[in-house]
Amino acid sequence: MFIIFKMAKRGILILLGIILVGFILRFYQLGAIPQGFQVDEAAFGYNTYSLIKTGADEYGKKYPITFRSFDDYKAALYSYVDIPFVAVLGLSEAAVRLPSAIAGIFLILLSYAITLSLTKDRKLSLLTAFFIAISPTLIFQNRIQSEAVLSFTLFFAGLFFFLEWIKNKKISYFVLSLFLWAFSILAYTGTRSFLILFIPLLIIYLRKSFSKNWLGILTLGLIILFILNVFLIKEGNQRFNQVSVFNSYDQKITLFEETTNGGSSVPGWDRVIHNKGTVYGRAIAANYFSYFNFNFLFFNATYPVREAVENTGFLYLIDLPLLFIGIYEIIRKKVKWGFFLILWILITPASLALFSTESPNIHRFIPAILPLLLISAYGALEALELVKKQKKAYRVTLILIPLLLFLNLFYFLDELFIHQAGHFPKERNHAFKQLITDLSSLESNYKQIVLTTSQANTYIFYLFYNKYDPKKYQELGSPGNKNGIIFGKYSFIHEPCPLSGGWQGLDEVKGEKGILYVDSGDCVTPKYYIKMVEVINWHDNTPAFKLMEYDPTNIKRHVQNP
């Protein structure tokens, strides 16, 4: 029987209560919050729909390990996991996000089980599970389509079974842990670099638990995992090459400038100081230490912007003093599992330092969420222990910590449910659903609809919200975001202003009657010869799209020029 079930009735009720809290925070208005269905979510959803209908991704590749989308390659496992939800509930935002939300519930359970296995402390395990349940990072990540969440949930499940194998020496647990770790790589290729560093650390920490016989089995298993690793992610290397610091345009420019603008009179000296090692070394070091930036951790985690909630860090602000107390007590008491957790936190950004884009990155840092919150929970319990003999201070601390936690949670939920849509409204593409919905109701009035794709890959929203037949799309050659692609009445072009009056709106307008033109909201509205049908706004009330007709009889100056 797993340790998660070996609990007193009171402990079970508390854990169920924590799961209920986590469930409400993740499932309430799942399809609507966060507002805006981001373009990658639509891509995963449509590829799931395509797998159901044709057994292939949008480009017609049968049962892929990775699928191509927007000239990028995404791990396909999330789409396979999503198949039953889309099949039963239909192609919708909630159906696409459900695997992430369900993974979030499993992560609460796993955090309890892993903490108990490491610390043997049920009170600390329950508090850690509660901290995981109300984590701002995990609440948001569990409410969007996130292959990283699925991947790291599989990683934590693999870790749980690995620890169970250490304790019970059942080979089935070890095989299952390898299986789960292999699938975590299959779900999100970024997990690979983390596992390369984490598994050796785990083996060193648990080295006294291995006999010679078990060391042989462990070595063989890790060799198999390595082979699977290479096989499973070979198609996903394109993504790593895109974001690698060694392929970063900025770093290449820096390298060129430093190696060509030397000022030393000593021959060869500039090459000693300014070379690939120093340029890329600085970039890697900067990426590593960016994850320990206080602003990112506690105040405002901003990358990627589409996953950011204003004035919210990777952790709550209350976690700052609790982490300090927890780390101090770990060092003072020489807590073995505590040192393991600290090293776990330190190696996580090391596995991310080679990524040049969007650093520090919220979803890439998820592997560190458990050790960070476990130490924070330990700090909370130790803070109470420190003042236990002082009754007044103990009562104040007992009230203050939950109160501050609640205030942090309340502030975050206010930002997420009330204000999130107004911050960086373009990043979550919320206006595209209204655009496709409104065009569907208007299309019978026109012989053609010409719309811009300049703001995002508009075609994927058309495919998603219209549930466009994947087989028909593949028969068209899976055109993707090519300029001039046509679906029925719809023509998608890269030009941001299909019905343009120039940069002042005074130039001659070239259009055709009977066609509905969709300009980007940034375009200057022509002053003459147009009829404004509708302006679709972002949540900050700036124009997202302008729907217009060409009307040569309208020579009156257009006064609604945003």
C-alpha positions in Angstrom: 0.0 0.0 0.0 1.4 3.4 -0.9 2.3 5.8 1.9 -0.3 8.3 0.7 -3.0 5.9 2.0 -1.4 5.1 5.3 -3.0 8.0 7.1 -5.2 8.6 10.1 -8.8 9.6 9.4 -8.0 13.2 10.4 -5.0 13.4 8.0 -7.1 12.0 5.1 -9.8 14.6 5.7 -7.2 17.4 5.8 -5.6 16.2 2.5 -9.1 15.9 0.9 -9.8 19.4 2.0 -6.5 20.6 0.4 -7.4 18.8 -2.8 -10.8 20.4 -2.8 -9.2 23.9 -2.5 -6.8 23.0 -5.3 -9.7 21.7 -7.4 -11.8 24.9 -7.0 -8.8 27.1 -7.8 -8.0 25.1 -11.0 -11.4 24.2 -12.4 -13.6 27.1 -11.6 -14.3 28.9 -15.0 -11.4 26.9 -16.5 -12.4 27.7 -20.1 -12.7 31.4 -19.4 -9.9 32.2 -17.0 -7.3 33.3 -17.9 -9.1 35.3 -20.5 -7.8 34.8 -24.0 -7.1 31.5 -25.7 -3.4 31.8 -26.7 -2.4 30.7 -30.2 -0.3 27.7 -28.9 -3.4 26.4 -27.0 -5.4 26.6 -30.2 -2.7 24.7 -32.1 -2.6 21.9 -29.5 -6.4 21.8 -29.5 -6.7 21.6 -33.3 -3.9 19.0 -33.6 -5.8 16.9 -31.0 -8.9 17.2 -33.1 -6.9 16.3 -36.2 -5.6 13.1 -34.4 -9.1 12.1 -33.5 -10.5 12.6 -37.0 -7.5 11.5 -39.1 -4.9 9.9 -36.9 -2.5 12.6 -38.1 -1.4 16.1 -37.1 -2.4 19.2 -39.1 0.4 18.5 -41.6 -0.8 14.9 -42.2 1.9 13.2 -40.2 0.6 10.0 -38.8 0.8 9.5 -35.0 3.7 11.9 -34.5 6.0 12.2 -31.5 6.4 15.9 -32.2 4.1 17.9 -34.5 5.0 20.9 -36.6 3.2 24.2 -35.8 4.0 27.7 -37.0 7.4 26.4 -38.2 8.1 25.2 -34.7 8.0 21.7 -33.3 6.0 20.8 -30.2 6.0 17.6 -28.2 2.8 15.8 -29.1 2.1 13.8 -25.9 -0.2 16.5 -24.5 -2.4 16.2 -27.6 -2.7 12.4 -27.1 -3.6 12.8 -23.5 -6.2 15.4 -24.5 -7.9 13.1 -27.0 -10.6 11.7 -24.6 -11.6 15.2 -23.4 -11.9 16.7 -26.9 -13.7 13.5 -28.1 -16.3 13.7 -25.3 -16.6 17.5 -24.7 -15.9 18.7 -28.2 -13.3 21.1 -29.4 -13.4 23.9 -26.8 -11.1 25.9 -24.6 -12.0 23.9 -21.4 -11.4 20.6 -23.1 -7.9 21.7 -24.3 -7.0 22.9 -20.8 -8.3 19.9 -18.8 -5.2 17.8 -18.9 -3.2 20.6 -17.2 -5.9 21.1 -14.6 -6.0 17.3 -13.8 -2.2 17.2 -13.7 -2.4 19.9 -11.1 -4.5 17.8 -8.8 -2.1 14.8 -9.2 0.8 17.2 -8.4 -0.9 18.1 -5.0 -1.1 14.4 -4.1 2.5 13.8 -5.3 3.9 16.7 -3.3 2.4 15.1 -0.2 3.8 11.7 -1.0 7.2 12.8 -2.0 7.6 15.1 1.0 6.5 12.3 3.4 9.0 9.9 1.7 11.8 12.4 2.1 11.1 13.8 5.5 8.9 11.3 7.3 6.9 14.3 8.6 3.2 14.1 8.0 2.5 17.7 9.2 5.2 19.1 6.9 3.8 16.9 4.0 0.3 18.3 4.5 1.5 21.9 4.7 3.6 21.4 1.5 0.6 20.0 -0.3 -1.4 23.0 0.8 1.4 25.4 -0.5 1.4 23.5 -3.8 -2.5 23.8 -4.0 -2.4 27.6 -3.6 0.8 28.3 -5.6 0.2 31.2 -8.0 2.5 29.7 -10.6 0.8 26.3 -10.5 -2.8 27.8 -10.4 -2.1 29.7 -13.6 -0.1 26.9 -15.3 -2.9 24.4 -14.4 -5.5 26.7 -16.0 -3.9 26.8 -19.4 -2.7 24.2 -21.9 0.8 23.5 -20.7 2.9 20.6 -21.9 5.5 21.6 -19.3 3.0 21.0 -16.5 2.2 17.5 -17.9 5.8 16.7 -18.3 6.9 17.8 -14.8 3.9 16.0 -13.2 5.2 12.8 -14.9 8.6 13.6 -13.6 7.3 14.0 -10.0 5.4 10.7 -10.4 8.6 9.0 -11.5 10.4 10.4 -8.5 7.7 9.1 -6.2 8.0 5.6 -7.6 11.8 5.8 -7.5 11.6 6.6 -3.8 9.1 3.8 -3.3 11.6 1.4 -5.1 14.4 2.5 -2.7 12.2 1.7 0.2 10.5 -1.5 -0.9 13.0 -2.8 -3.5 10.2 -3.8 -5.9 11.6 -3.8 -9.4 8.2 -2.9 -10.8 8.4 0.5 -9.1 11.9 1.2 -10.6 10.6 0.2 -14.1 7.6 2.4 -13.7 9.8 5.4 -12.6 11.9 5.0 -15.7 8.8 4.7 -17.8 7.4 7.9 -16.3 10.6 9.8 -16.7 10.8 8.7 -20.4 7.3 10.0 -21.0 8.1 13.3 -19.2 10.7 13.9 -21.9 8.2 12.9 -24.5 5.8 15.5 -23.1 8.2 18.4 -23.1 11.8 18.2 -24.4 13.0 20.8 -21.9 12.8 18.1 -19.2 15.7 16.3 -20.7 18.3 18.8 -19.6 16.9 18.8 -16.1 16.9 15.0 -15.7 20.5 14.9 -16.9 21.5 16.9 -13.8 18.8 15.7 -11.4 19.3 11.9 -11.6 23.0 12.0 -10.7 22.1 14.3 -7.7 19.4 11.9 -6.6 21.7 8.8 -6.9 24.4 10.6 -4.8 21.8 11.5 -2.2 20.5 8.0 -2.0 23.9 6.2 -2.5 23.8 4.4 0.8 20.5 2.8 -0.1 22.0 0.8 -3.0 23.5 -2.6 -2.7 25.9 -3.8 -5.4 23.2 -5.8 -7.0 20.8 -2.9 -7.1 23.5 -0.6 -8.5 23.8 -2.9 -11.5 20.1 -2.7 -12.1 20.1 1.1 -11.6 23.0 1.5 -14.1 21.2 -0.7 -16.7 18.0 1.2 -16.2 19.6 4.6 -16.6 21.4 3.4 -19.8 18.0 2.4 -21.2 16.5 5.8 -20.2 19.4 7.5 -21.9 18.8 5.5 -25.1 15.0 6.3 -24.9 15.9 9.9 -24.3 17.9 10.2 -27.5 15.3 8.3 -29.5 12.3 10.1 -28.2 13.5 13.7 -28.5 15.6 13.5 -31.7 12.7 15.1 -33.7 12.4 17.9 -31.1 15.9 19.1 -31.4 14.7 21.8 -33.7 13.1 23.7 -30.8 16.3 23.5 -28.7 18.3 24.8 -31.7 15.9 27.8 -32.0 16.3 28.8 -28.3 19.9 27.8 -27.7 22.2 30.6 -26.5 24.7 29.4 -29.1 22.2 30.3 -31.9 21.1 33.5 -30.3 21.3 36.4 -32.8 22.1 38.9 -29.9 25.0 36.8 -28.7 26.3 36.4 -32.3 26.2 40.2 -32.7 28.0 40.7 -29.3 30.6 38.1 -30.3 31.2 39.9 -33.7 31.5 43.3 -32.1 33.9 42.2 -29.4 36.2 40.2 -31.7 36.3 42.9 -34.4 36.6 46.1 -32.4 39.8 45.4 -30.5 41.8 48.2 -29.1 44.8 46.4 -27.6 48.3 47.0 -29.0 49.4 43.5 -27.9 48.9 41.0 -30.7 46.3 38.4 -29.9 45.3 39.9 -26.6 41.8 40.9 -27.6 41.2 37.3 -28.7 42.2 36.1 -25.3 39.7 38.3 -23.5 37.0 38.6 -26.1 36.1 35.2 -27.6 33.3 32.6 -27.8 34.0 31.3 -24.3 33.7 34.7 -22.6 30.7 35.9 -24.6 28.7 32.7 -24.3 29.9 32.1 -20.7 28.6 35.5 -19.7 25.2 34.8 -21.3 25.0 31.4 -19.6 25.9 32.8 -16.2 23.4 35.7 -16.7 20.7 33.1 -17.5 21.5 31.0 -14.5 21.5 33.9 -11.9 18.3 35.4 -13.4 16.3 32.7 -11.8 17.4 33.9 -8.3 16.3 37.5 -9.1 14.0 38.6 -6.3 11.7 40.4 -8.8 11.2 37.1 -10.7 10.8 35.0 -7.5 8.6 37.2 -5.4 7.3 40.3 -7.2 6.8 40.1 -10.9 7.6 37.0 -13.0 7.2 38.3 -16.6 8.5 35.7 -19.0 6.8 34.4 -21.1 4.5 37.4 -21.0 1.5 35.2 -22.0 1.9 33.3 -18.7 2.5 36.4 -16.5 0.1 37.8 -14.0 0.7 41.4 -13.1 2.5 42.0 -9.7 2.9 38.3 -9.1 6.1 36.4 -8.7 7.0 32.8 -9.1 6.2 32.5 -5.4 4.2 34.6 -3.0 6.0 37.4 -1.1 5.2 35.6 2.2 7.5 32.8 0.9 10.5 35.1 1.1 10.9 35.1 5.0 9.7 31.5 5.2 12.4 30.4 2.8 15.1 32.3 4.8 13.9 30.7 8.0 13.7 27.2 6.4 17.2 27.4 4.8 18.7 28.8 8.0 17.2 25.9 10.1 18.3 23.3 7.5 21.9 24.6 7.8 21.8 25.0 11.6 20.3 21.6 12.2 22.3 19.9 9.3 19.1 18.4 7.8 20.2 15.9 5.2 17.0 16.1 3.1 17.2 19.9 3.3 20.6 20.0 1.7 19.3 17.7 -1.1 16.5 20.2 -1.7 18.8 23.2 -1.8 21.0 21.4 -4.3 17.9 20.5 -6.3 17.0 24.2 -6.5 20.5 25.2 -7.5 20.8 22.7 -10.3 17.4 23.6 -11.9 18.6 26.9 -13.4 21.8 25.2 -14.4 19.7 23.0 -16.7 18.0 26.1 -18.1 21.1 28.3 -18.6 21.5 27.3 -22.3 18.1 28.7 -23.2 18.6 32.2 -24.6 14.9 33.4 -24.9 12.5 34.5 -22.3 14.7 34.0 -19.2 13.9 33.7 -16.4 11.1 31.5 -17.6 8.1 30.6 -15.5 7.2 27.2 -16.9 10.8 26.0 -17.3 11.4 26.6 -13.6 8.5 24.4 -12.4 10.9 21.5 -11.3 12.1 23.8 -8.5 8.5 24.5 -7.2 8.4 21.5 -4.9 11.7 22.0 -3.1 11.1 25.8 -2.8 7.6 25.3 -1.3 8.8 22.4 0.9 11.5 24.6 2.4 9.0 27.4 2.7 6.5 25.1 4.6 9.4 23.9 6.8 10.2 27.5 7.5 6.7 28.2 8.6 6.7 25.2 11.0 10.1 26.2 12.3 9.0 29.8 12.8 6.2 28.5 15.1 8.7 26.2 16.9 11.0 29.1 17.6 8.3 31.0 19.4 6.5 28.0 20.9 7.6 28.8 24.5 6.4 32.4 24.2 2.6 32.1 24.2 1.8 35.6 23.0 4.4 35.5 20.2 3.3 31.9 19.3 -0.4 33.1 18.9 0.6 36.1 16.9 2.7 33.9 14.5 0.0 31.3 14.3 -2.4 34.0 13.1 0.0 36.1 11.1 1.3 33.3 8.7 -2.1 32.1 7.6 -3.4 35.7 7.4 -0.5 36.8 5.1 -0.9 33.6 3.0 -4.6 34.4 2.5 -3.8 38.1 1.6 -1.2 36.9 -0.9 -3.7 34.4 -2.4 -6.5 36.9 -2.4 -4.4 39.5 -4.2 -3.3 37.0 -6.8 -6.8 35.8 -7.5 -8.0 39.4 -7.9 -5.2 40.0 -10.4 -6.0 36.7 -12.3 -9.8 36.9 -12.3 -10.4 40.6 -12.5 -7.4 42.4 -14.0 -5.4 39.9 -15.9 -7.2 40.5 -19.3 -6.2 44.2 -19.2 -2.5 43.5 -18.8 -0.6 42.6 -22.0 -4.0 41.9 -23.7 -2.4 41.0 -27.1 -0.2 38.2 -25.6 -3.2 35.9 -24.9 -4.9 36.7 -28.2 -8.4 37.1 -26.6 -9.8 39.2 -29.5 -9.5 36.3 -32.0 -12.4 34.4 -30.7 -14.7 37.4 -31.1 -13.2 38.0 -34.5 -13.9 34.5 -35.8 -17.4 34.4 -34.1 -18.4 37.8 -35.6 -17.1 36.9 -39.1 -19.1 33.7 -39.0 -22.3 35.7 -38.5 -21.4 38.2 -41.2 -20.0 36.0 -43.9 -23.3 35.4 -45.6 -23.4 39.1 -46.5 -20.2 39.0 -48.5 -18.7 37.2 -51.4 -15.2 37.2 -49.8 -13.6 38.0 -46.5 -9.9 39.2 -46.6 -8.2 39.3 -43.2 -4.8 40.1 -41.9 -2.6 37.5 -40.2 0.0 40.1 -39.1 -0.8 39.9 -35.4 -0.8 36.1 -35.0 -1.4 32.9 -36.9 -5.0 33.8 -37.5 -5.6 30.7 -39.5 -5.4 28.4 -36.5 -8.2 30.3 -34.7 -10.3 29.9 -37.8 -9.6 26.1 -37.9 -10.2 25.8 -34.2 -13.4 27.8 -33.7 -15.0 26.5 -36.9 -14.0 22.9 -36.2 -12.7 22.8 -39.8 -12.4 19.3 -41.1 -8.8 18.2 -40.7 -9.0 15.8 -43.6 -10.1 18.7 -45.9 -7.4 20.9 -44.5 -4.7 18.3 -45.2 -6.1 17.8 -48.7 -5.4 21.5 -49.3 -1.7 20.8 -48.5 -1.8 22.0 -44.9 -1.0 25.6 -46.0 -0.4 26.9 -42.5 0.3 30.6 -42.4 1.2 31.0 -46.0 0.3 34.3 -47.6 -2.9 34.2 -49.6 -4.3 30.9 -48.2 -8.0 30.5 -48.8 -10.7 28.6 -46.9 -14.0 29.0 -48.7 -14.8 32.7 -48.5 -11.8 33.5 -46.2 -8.5 34.8 -47.6 -5.6 35.2 -45.2 -2.9 37.7 -46.1 0.2 38.9 -44.3 -0.5 42.6 -45.1 -1.5 44.2 -41.8 -3.9 46.7 -43.6 -5.8 45.0 -46.5 -7.9 48.1 -46.9 -5.4 50.9 -46.6 -5.6 54.6 -46.9 -1.9 55.1 -46.3 -0.1 56.2 -43.1 -2.4 59.2 -42.8 -5.5 57.6 -44.2 -5.7 60.1 -47.1 -4.4 57.9 -49.9 -6.6 56.4 -52.5 -8.3 53.3 -51.2 -8.1 50.2 -53.4 -10.8 47.8 -52.7 -13.8 45.9 -54.1 -17.4 46.0 -53.3 -18.9 42.9 -51.7 -15.7 42.1 -49.8 -15.3 42.4 -46.0 -11.8 43.6 -45.1 -10.2 42.9 -41.7 -7.4 45.3 -40.9 -5.1 45.2 -37.8 -6.2 47.5 -35.1 -2.9 49.4 -35.5 -3.8 50.5 -39.1 -4.9 54.1 -39.7 -8.5 54.0 -40.8 -9.0 55.5 -44.3 -10.8 58.9 -44.2 -12.9 58.2 -47.3 -14.5 55.4 -49.4 -15.0 53.0 -46.6 -17.9 51.8 -44.3 -16.9 50.8 -40.8 -18.7 47.6 -40.0 -17.2 46.8 -36.6 -14.2 47.6 -34.4 -13.1 44.7 -32.1 -11.1 45.9 -29.1 -8.6 44.3 -26.8 -9.5 44.3 -23.1 -7.6 47.6 -22.7 -10.0 49.2 -25.2 -7.4 49.6 -27.9 -8.4 48.4 -31.4 -7.6 44.8 -32.2 -9.3 44.5 -35.6 -11.2 46.8 -37.9 -13.9 45.3 -40.1 -14.6 47.5 -43.1 -16.3 47.5 -46.5 -15.1 49.4 -49.6 -17.7 52.0 -50.4 -16.8 54.3 -53.3 -20.0 56.4 -52.8 -18.9 57.4 -49.3 -16.8 60.5 -49.8 -17.6 61.8 -46.3 -14.7 62.0 -44.0 -14.7 59.0 -41.7 -14.8 60.5 -38.2 -14.4 57.3 -36.2 -10.7 57.1 -36.6 -9.2 55.4 -33.6 
